[in-house]
Amino acid sequence: RRTSWYVYGAVGGKIKRYVDWGADAKYYPSGYRGGDLSVNANITLRAFIREHPLILTGRFRQDLRSPSYWQQNLFSNHYAWFNSFSKENESRFKVSLEIPSWALELSLWQGVVSDKIYYDANSIVAQESDAISLTSLYARKDFRIGGFHLDHRVLMQWSTNQEVIPVPLCSAYLSYYYEFWVEKKKVLRMQIGIDGRYNTKYYAPSYNPALAEFYNQREYELGGYPYLDAFVTAKWKRMRIFLKYQHVN
């Protein structure tokens, strides 16, 4: 039997409508997770141009966490191991800029993790001692022309070790649809359009049901093609109707 206990504290504040900030920390003094630490901090700055807000947000997170029990100890029909892994040490930082009146959002995310625990190509749990860096750039921009909506999301990612943390270089989501009232009384409103998803090729993790875990397979790459869904939605009073034809291409 393993037990742990922790102490937790949080603080936050607000300066009129221009600044929001907060921080919290959780620490395990003893027990199975003794020495684990999680620290979070965030700040949001707002400026206004003719009452239209510009929102700049920064977030920081630091985690020192113990491996799970099953990562350390497992004995089954197909797999058996008894490990003594070190704690994972992960730092994350994110900064984002949002301009709601322009339907625009930009963000940068940077993470560094050392002693990362993962399941390798043979579904064996392993630990990478070298530090791994993951960088992400995200952009969202939506357009509206009359009843036409053109929504765009693009994510760029770089991992310094694809065998431990595999990610596609580029992922994109597009949604183009037309929204309109069906009749003059404005009782029934409909949307007709298409959603599209795409990511560059990469070795996506595969699932091992014997472990109930995802592992980093290196046999085949996924991606490199668009995935399109056609849809129709309708709202009539309190009732909503949603129809979708998945993967029309």
N, C-alpha and C positions, 0 to 999 in steps of 0.2 A: 504494500500500500504506500502510495506517495502523496504527499500533501505539500501545499505552498500557501503562503499568505503574503499580502503586499500592502503597502501604504500608498495613498493616492492624494494628490492635491491639484487644484486648478485655480487660475486667476484670470480675470478678464476685465475689459473696460471699454468705454466709448467716449469720444470727444466730439460732442455735438453730432452732426451728421457726416463729419469728415473722416473720422478715424475709428476703426474697430480693431481691438487687439485681444489676444488671449494666449494662454499657455497652460499646459498641464504636464504632470509627470507621474509615473507609476514605477515603484521600486519593490522588488522582492528581497527582503532581508535574509530569508533562510528558506529551507525546504527544497523540493525538487528543482524549482526554478531560482534558487538562491543566487543573487547577483544580477538577475535580469533587470533591465532598465528600459523604459520607454519615455521619451521626452518629445513633446509637440509644442510648436509655437506658430502663431499666425498673426498677420497684420493686414488690414485693408484700408487703403487710402482712397478717398473720393474727392474729385474736383467737379465743378459744375460750370458748363458753358451754356448760358441761356436756359438754365434748369435741366440741361441734358447731362447726365453723369458720365464721368470717365472713372473707371474703377481699376485700381492697381492693387493686386493681392500677392503677398508673399507667404509661403508656408515652409516650415522646416520640421523634419522628424528624424529622430535618432533612436535606433533600436539595438539593444544587446539581448539576444534571446537564446534560450537553450533549445537543443534539438528535441523533437517529440519522442515519446516513449517508443513508438514503433520504428522510428529512424535509428534508435539505439539498439533495440532488442526485438527480434522477430524469429519465430520458429514455426514454419508451416510446411505443407506438402511440397511446395515448389521452391521456397526461399527460406534461408536461415542466415542470420548474422547477429553478432554481438559487438557493437561499436562503442567507442569512447570519443565522440566528436566534441570539438570545441564549440563555443557559442558563436552564432552568427552575429556579425557586426555590420549594421546597415545605416547609411545616412541618405536622406532624401531632401532635395530642395526644389521648390517650384515657385515660379513667378509668372503671373498672368496679367494681361491687360484686356479689359472688356469695355466696349462702347455700345451699350444697348440700342441707342438711337440709330446706329449704323448696322446693327445685327452683326457685329464683328467681335471676335475673340482671338487673342494670340497668347500662347504660353510656351514656356521653356521648363523642362523637367530634367533634373540631373540626380542620378542615384549612384552610390558606390557601396558595394557589399564585399566583405571579406569573409573567408571561411564559409562560403555558400554551400548549403546542403542540397543535393539534387539526386535524381534517379537517372543513371547513365543509359547508354544505348542498350545495355543488357538488363535493364530494370533493376540494377543493383544500386543501392543507396551509396552515395559517395560525397566527399567534401573537397572543395577546391580551396586551397590555401591562399592563392594569389587573389588580389583585389580585382573586382570586375566593375567596370563603369558602364552605365546605361544612360544614354542621352536621348531626349525626346523633344521634338518641336511639333506644336499643334496649332492649327489655324482653322477658324470657322468663319464663314461669310455667307450670309443669306441675302438674296435679292427678292424683291417683290415688284412685279410689273402688272398693275391691274389685279386680276384674279390669279395670275401666274406666280407660283412660288418656286424659287430656285435655291435650294439649300445645299451647302458644301461643307464637308469636314475632311481634313487631310492631316495625317500623322506621319512624321518621319522619325525613325528610331535607329540608333547605333549601339550595338553591344560589342564590347571588347573581347568577349568569349562566347561565340555562338554555340559551342558544344555544351555549355553550362546554362546560359540564358539565351535561347534562340528567339529572335524577333524578326519580322519582315522589315525591310528597309523603308517601305512606304505602304501605308494603308489609307484608303479613301472611302468615303460614304457620300453619295449624292442622292438627293430626293427632289424630283421635279414633278409638280402637280398643279392642277387648276382647281380653284375653289370658287363655288358659285351658289347662289340661291336658285332653287328649281322653279319657284313660282313667285309671283309678286307679293304674296302675303308674308313671305320670309318665314315660313314654317319649316321647310325642308332644305337643309344645306348639305352640299355634297363636295367631295374631293375625288378627283380622278388623276392618277399619275403613276409614276414608276420610281422605285428605289434601286440604287445600284451600289454594289460593294466590290472593292478590288484591293488586293494586296500583292506585292511582289513575292516571288517564290522564296520559300524558306523551309527548313526542316521543322515543321510544326510538331509539338509534343503528341505522342500517342498514348492511349489509355491501356493500362494493364489491369484487367478485372480481378486477377488473383491477389493483387496488392491494393486495389481500389485507389490507384495513384496514376498520375501522368508521368511518363518518362521521355527522355530526349532521344527519340529514334533518329537514325542517320541513314535510313534506307531510301526514302523518297521525299521529294519536296512538294509542297502544296502552294497553290496560288498561281499568279501569272495570267489569270483570266477574270473577266467581269462576272458578277452574279447579280442578275436582274430580277426584280419582283414587280409585277403589275398589281395595282390595288384600286379599290373603290370604297370610299367611306361615306356614310350618310348619317345625319343627326336630325331626328324628328322629335320635337318636344323633349321628352326624357329618354327616348330610345336611341341607341346608336347601333349602326350596322357596319360591319367591316368584312370585306371580301378581298382575298389575295390569291394571285396565281404565282406560286414561287418558282424561281429559276426559269423564267420564260425563254431564255436563250439557250 
